[in-house]
Amino acid sequence: MAKTSLKIRAKAWDVFNRECKAASLRRDDFLNRALPGEIDILKKITPCDWEGERWLKRNWIDRGDSDDTELRAIPILLSGDVLDTMNNVCEEKKVPRDAFFDCALRYFVQRLYEAVVVIKSPRTGLDLVAQIAEQINDTREEVTEKDTEVFVVGTVNKWAKTRRLEYFSDDYYQQNLSIDASKVREHNFLLELASAMPNNDLTANRKVRIKHLRGQA
């Protein structure tokens, strides 16, 4: 195993550690097993150009809509192969290693959520699968197929509103880590637009700017 250090958002790291502890997971072992899959997705993104690389190095901590911008240097143990591959791919794609890990960590926190709930209490009815299974297994005559259909759709929609589903997209790294000169110019334009708006409009404008940078608007 090889020791490395990464700068990580403090709040996100605390949440991740609590999830690992609740799920009886060894943190570094989990990262060692899970990171290769994320690195494989990172391999597919378009590399940053020179201007995008410089911009991302300066601004990755402010990307997205997280207010967790306090960084903490964290020592992590990874296998030599995983560490070398991560370093090489980040260098090839001109992506700061800390920025890649930040994106991966945000995905892991979302992905582990249901697993932690179930591991802590396997018979819980709070997770999405248990709620749907209870409805489908309800054999009472007064419960129709239409009732079940409405319940399932409603439950899934309610669940989706509480989760960050964009983290699950295969385009997640492309949207957040593949930066070129055109995206930098667009960012600067929208930032100037934000500075000209009244303070009470800044939050709404920030969301618009994020959507533009991700190609969603």
C-alpha positions as CSV (number, residue, x, y, z in Angstrom):
1,M,0.0,0.0,0.0
2,A,1.2,3.5,-0.8
3,K,0.4,6.6,1.3
4,T,-0.8,9.8,-0.3
5,S,-2.4,13.0,0.8
6,L,-5.4,14.7,-0.7
7,K,-7.1,18.0,0.0
8,I,-10.7,17.2,0.7
9,R,-13.8,19.2,1.6
10,A,-14.1,19.0,5.4
11,K,-17.8,18.5,5.7
12,A,-18.0,16.0,2.9
13,W,-15.1,14.0,4.4
14,D,-16.8,13.9,7.8
15,V,-20.1,12.6,6.2
16,F,-18.2,9.9,4.2
17,N,-16.3,8.8,7.3
18,R,-19.5,8.5,9.3
19,E,-21.1,6.5,6.5
20,C,-18.1,4.1,6.4
21,K,-18.2,3.7,10.2
22,A,-22.0,3.1,10.2
23,A,-21.6,0.5,7.4
24,S,-18.7,-1.2,9.1
25,L,-16.5,-0.4,6.1
26,R,-12.8,0.1,6.3
27,R,-12.4,3.5,4.7
28,D,-9.2,3.1,2.8
29,D,-10.1,-0.4,1.7
30,F,-13.4,0.8,0.3
31,L,-11.6,3.6,-1.6
32,N,-9.1,1.2,-3.0
33,R,-11.8,-1.0,-4.3
34,A,-14.2,1.7,-5.6
35,L,-11.8,4.3,-7.1
36,P,-10.7,2.1,-10.1
37,G,-14.3,2.2,-11.4
38,E,-14.4,6.0,-11.2
39,I,-10.9,6.3,-12.8
40,D,-12.2,4.2,-15.7
41,I,-15.0,6.8,-16.3
42,L,-12.5,9.6,-15.9
43,K,-10.4,8.1,-18.7
44,K,-13.3,8.8,-21.1
45,I,-13.6,12.5,-20.6
46,T,-12.2,15.1,-23.0
47,P,-8.9,16.5,-21.6
48,C,-8.8,20.1,-20.4
49,D,-7.0,22.5,-22.6
50,W,-4.3,24.8,-21.2
51,E,-6.7,27.5,-20.2
52,G,-9.2,25.1,-18.8
53,E,-6.6,23.4,-16.7
54,R,-5.4,26.6,-15.2
55,W,-9.0,27.7,-14.4
56,L,-9.9,24.3,-12.8
57,K,-6.8,24.4,-10.6
58,R,-7.9,27.8,-9.3
59,N,-11.6,27.2,-9.0
60,W,-12.4,23.5,-8.5
61,I,-13.2,24.0,-4.8
62,D,-15.9,26.5,-5.8
63,R,-17.5,24.3,-8.5
64,G,-20.9,23.0,-8.0
65,D,-23.4,24.3,-5.5
66,S,-21.7,23.1,-2.3
67,D,-21.0,25.6,0.5
68,D,-18.4,23.2,1.9
69,T,-15.2,25.0,0.7
70,E,-13.1,24.3,3.8
71,L,-10.2,22.0,2.7
72,R,-8.5,19.4,4.9
73,A,-5.3,17.5,4.0
74,I,-6.1,13.8,4.5
75,P,-3.6,10.9,4.4
76,I,-5.0,7.9,2.5
77,L,-3.6,4.4,1.9
78,L,-4.1,3.1,-1.6
79,S,-2.5,0.2,-3.6
80,G,0.4,1.3,-5.7
81,D,-1.5,0.4,-8.9
82,V,-4.5,2.4,-8.0
83,L,-2.5,5.4,-7.0
84,D,-0.3,5.3,-10.1
85,T,-3.3,4.9,-12.4
86,M,-5.1,7.8,-10.7
87,N,-2.1,10.0,-10.9
88,N,-1.4,9.1,-14.6
89,V,-5.0,9.6,-15.7
90,C,-5.4,12.9,-13.9
91,E,-2.2,14.1,-15.6
92,E,-3.3,12.9,-19.0
93,K,-6.7,14.6,-18.6
94,K,-5.1,17.8,-17.1
95,V,-7.4,17.5,-14.1
96,P,-6.2,18.3,-10.5
97,R,-6.1,15.1,-8.5
98,D,-7.9,16.7,-5.6
99,A,-10.7,17.9,-8.0
100,F,-11.2,14.3,-9.3
101,F,-11.3,12.9,-5.8
102,D,-13.8,15.6,-4.7
103,C,-16.2,14.5,-7.5
104,A,-15.7,10.8,-6.7
105,L,-16.3,11.4,-3.0
106,R,-19.5,13.3,-3.6
107,Y,-20.7,10.3,-5.7
108,F,-19.7,7.8,-3.0
109,V,-21.5,9.8,-0.3
110,Q,-24.7,9.6,-2.3
111,R,-24.2,6.0,-3.3
112,L,-23.6,4.7,0.2
113,Y,-26.7,6.4,1.7
114,E,-29.2,3.6,1.3
115,A,-26.6,0.9,1.9
116,V,-25.8,2.5,5.3
117,V,-29.4,2.7,6.3
118,V,-30.0,-1.0,5.5
119,I,-26.7,-2.2,7.0
120,K,-27.5,-0.4,10.3
121,S,-31.0,-2.0,10.4
122,P,-31.6,-4.7,7.7
123,R,-35.4,-4.7,8.5
124,T,-35.8,-1.0,8.1
125,G,-38.7,0.2,6.1
126,L,-37.1,3.6,5.4
127,D,-35.1,2.7,2.2
128,L,-36.7,2.9,-1.3
129,V,-36.6,-0.8,-1.9
130,A,-38.3,-1.7,1.3
131,Q,-41.1,0.8,0.8
132,I,-41.8,-0.5,-2.8
133,A,-41.6,-4.1,-1.7
134,E,-44.1,-3.6,1.1
135,Q,-46.6,-2.1,-1.3
136,I,-46.1,-4.8,-4.0
137,N,-46.4,-7.5,-1.4
138,D,-49.6,-6.1,0.0
139,T,-52.2,-8.8,-1.0
140,R,-55.3,-7.2,0.3
141,E,-58.1,-7.2,-2.2
142,E,-58.8,-3.5,-1.8
143,V,-55.2,-2.7,-3.0
144,T,-55.4,-2.5,-6.8
145,E,-52.6,-2.6,-9.4
146,K,-53.4,1.1,-10.0
147,D,-52.9,1.8,-6.4
148,T,-49.5,0.1,-6.4
149,E,-48.5,1.9,-9.6
150,V,-49.4,5.3,-8.2
151,F,-47.6,4.5,-4.9
152,V,-44.4,3.4,-6.6
153,V,-44.3,6.4,-9.0
154,G,-45.0,8.8,-6.1
155,T,-42.4,7.2,-3.8
156,V,-39.7,7.2,-6.5
157,N,-40.4,10.9,-7.3
158,K,-40.3,11.8,-3.7
159,W,-37.0,9.9,-3.2
160,A,-35.5,11.6,-6.3
161,K,-36.2,15.0,-4.9
162,T,-34.1,14.3,-1.9
163,R,-31.1,12.9,-3.7
164,R,-28.3,14.3,-6.0
165,L,-29.0,12.1,-9.0
166,E,-26.7,14.0,-11.3
167,Y,-23.8,12.4,-9.5
168,F,-24.9,9.0,-10.9
169,S,-24.6,10.1,-14.5
170,D,-21.7,8.8,-16.6
171,D,-21.3,12.4,-17.8
172,Y,-20.7,13.6,-14.3
173,Y,-16.9,13.9,-14.7
174,Q,-17.2,15.2,-18.2
175,Q,-19.5,18.0,-17.0
176,N,-17.4,18.9,-13.9
177,L,-13.8,18.3,-14.9
178,S,-13.5,18.7,-18.7
179,I,-12.9,22.5,-19.0
180,D,-11.8,24.3,-22.1
181,A,-11.3,28.0,-23.1
182,S,-15.0,28.4,-24.2
183,K,-16.2,27.2,-20.8
184,V,-13.8,29.6,-19.1
185,R,-15.1,32.5,-21.1
186,E,-18.7,31.5,-20.4
187,H,-17.9,31.3,-16.7
188,N,-16.3,34.7,-16.7
189,F,-19.3,36.2,-18.5
190,L,-21.8,34.7,-16.1
191,L,-19.7,35.8,-13.2
192,E,-19.7,39.4,-14.4
193,L,-23.5,39.1,-14.9
194,A,-23.8,37.9,-11.3
195,S,-21.8,40.8,-9.9
196,A,-24.1,43.2,-11.7
197,M,-27.3,41.7,-10.1
198,P,-28.9,42.7,-6.8
199,N,-27.7,40.6,-3.8
200,N,-31.1,38.9,-3.5
201,D,-30.7,37.5,-7.0
202,L,-27.2,36.1,-6.6
203,T,-28.3,32.7,-5.4
204,A,-30.7,32.2,-8.4
205,N,-28.0,33.5,-10.8
206,R,-25.4,31.1,-9.3
207,K,-27.7,28.2,-10.1
208,V,-28.1,29.4,-13.7
209,R,-24.3,29.8,-14.0
210,I,-23.8,26.2,-12.8
211,K,-26.3,24.9,-15.3
212,H,-24.6,26.8,-18.1
213,L,-21.2,25.5,-17.2
214,R,-22.6,21.9,-17.2
215,G,-24.3,22.4,-20.5
216,Q,-27.8,21.9,-19.0
217,A,-29.2,25.3,-20.0
